Amino acid sequence: PAEFANLDNVLIIRKSDTQLSALNVRLASLFKTGSNAKDVAGGNILQIETGDTVIVR
């Protein structure tokens, strides 16, 4: 990530059928500490899907 990117202020816009969803995500701790298999398997990490728009504010 960019040096000045605010990874605790990430917005993911997801389109489902005819609806748009805005998901706020905090990623800073993930980049600092990394993830483990439990986080991934437990669904604690949001997965980017085809068609998602990611905005780092």
Secondary structure as a PSIPRED ss2 file (coil, helix, strand):
# PSIPRED VFORMAT (PSIPRED V4.0)

   1 P C   1.000  0.000  0.000
   2 A C   1.000  0.000  0.000
   3 E C   1.000  0.000  0.000
   4 F C   1.000  0.000  0.000
   5 A C   1.000  0.000  0.000
   6 N C   1.000  0.000  0.000
   7 L C   1.000  0.000  0.000
   8 D C   1.000  0.000  0.000
   9 N C   1.000  0.000  0.000
  10 V E   0.000  0.000  1.000
  11 L E   0.000  0.000  1.000
  12 I E   0.000  0.000  1.000
  13 I E   0.000  0.000  1.000
  14 R E   0.000  0.000  1.000
  15 K E   0.000  0.000  1.000
  16 S E   0.000  0.000  1.000
  17 D C   1.000  0.000  0.000
  18 T C   1.000  0.000  0.000
  19 Q E   0.000  0.000  1.000
  20 L E   0.000  0.000  1.000
  21 S E   0.000  0.000  1.000
  22 A E   0.000  0.000  1.000
  23 L E   0.000  0.000  1.000
  24 N E   0.000  0.000  1.000
  25 V E   0.000  0.000  1.000
  26 R C   1.000  0.000  0.000
  27 L C   1.000  0.000  0.000
  28 A H   0.000  1.000  0.000
  29 S H   0.000  1.000  0.000
  30 L H   0.000  1.000  0.000
  31 F H   0.000  1.000  0.000
  32 K H   0.000  1.000  0.000
  33 T H   0.000  1.000  0.000
  34 G C   1.000  0.000  0.000
  35 S C   1.000  0.000  0.000
  36 N C   1.000  0.000  0.000
  37 A H   0.000  1.000  0.000
  38 K H   0.000  1.000  0.000
  39 D H   0.000  1.000  0.000
  40 V H   0.000  1.000  0.000
  41 A H   0.000  1.000  0.000
  42 G C   1.000  0.000  0.000
  43 G C   1.000  0.000  0.000
  44 N C   1.000  0.000  0.000
  45 I C   1.000  0.000  0.000
  46 L C   1.000  0.000  0.000
  47 Q C   1.000  0.000  0.000
  48 I C   1.000  0.000  0.000
  49 E C   1.000  0.000  0.000
  50 T C   1.000  0.000  0.000
  51 G C   1.000  0.000  0.000
  52 D C   1.000  0.000  0.000
  53 T E   0.000  0.000  1.000
  54 V E   0.000  0.000  1.000
  55 I E   0.000  0.000  1.000
  56 V E   0.000  0.000  1.000
  57 R C   1.000  0.000  0.000
